[in-house]
Amino acid sequence: MSDDDDVTLWVGSERSPEGTYITTVNYGQDIARTLNRDEAKDYAQTCVARAIQAEHDSALFALFKGMGVAFSDIAKMIAEDLRPDRPVDEAATAPFGFEPAVGMKGPFIHFTVNGKPTGGHLSTGKLKSHALDVLSALAAADLDQAFYRFATGALGQSKDRAAAVVSSLGNHWPTDAQIYRTDYA
């Protein structure tokens, strides 16, 4: 379903109210998730796992279809017999949900917010790319924190000025390596 991806998630390094740089994932103007180091790793791992689950389901459909098993029987087997055995940490990506699915074009992901369907979806490749963006933003947050300490220390900048300088780094980031926005629309 890669031609029809319609979910836009913004990923970046932002300064928290406590003054440290953290990884954030934003959907729209009002829905955000902040991630500390461990949460970012769990979030990314869960995204990759959900994408692989959709791809695995797609392979199962192809396998059993080739054996002459009816589509409805394959769907029931996957939903009732296989999916219950899959470890899923819904809290790792909350409030966002990434539900594996298989359609006529192959595997894809239904996107939910607070357990409610948004009508949006993304390809498994885009979800894996999103996971990498989260890990990239995690690395950037560490670097942003170090640069902020340097700006307030060695450069003698005020906290507000140092935060503004760190924020401006996004304007100078190489365009082919942009981690501050993940747009799947």
Buried (B, 14 or more C-beta within 10 A) or exposed (E): BEEEBEBBBBBBBBBEEEEEBBBBBBBEEEBBBBBBEEBBBBBBBBBBBBBBBBBBBBEBBEEBEEEEBEEEEBBEBBEEEEEEEEEBEBEBBBBBBBBBBBEEEBBBBBBBBEEEEBEBBBBBBBBBBBBBBBBBBBEBBBEBBEBBEBBBEEEEBEEEEBBEBBBEBBEEEEEEEBBBBBEBE
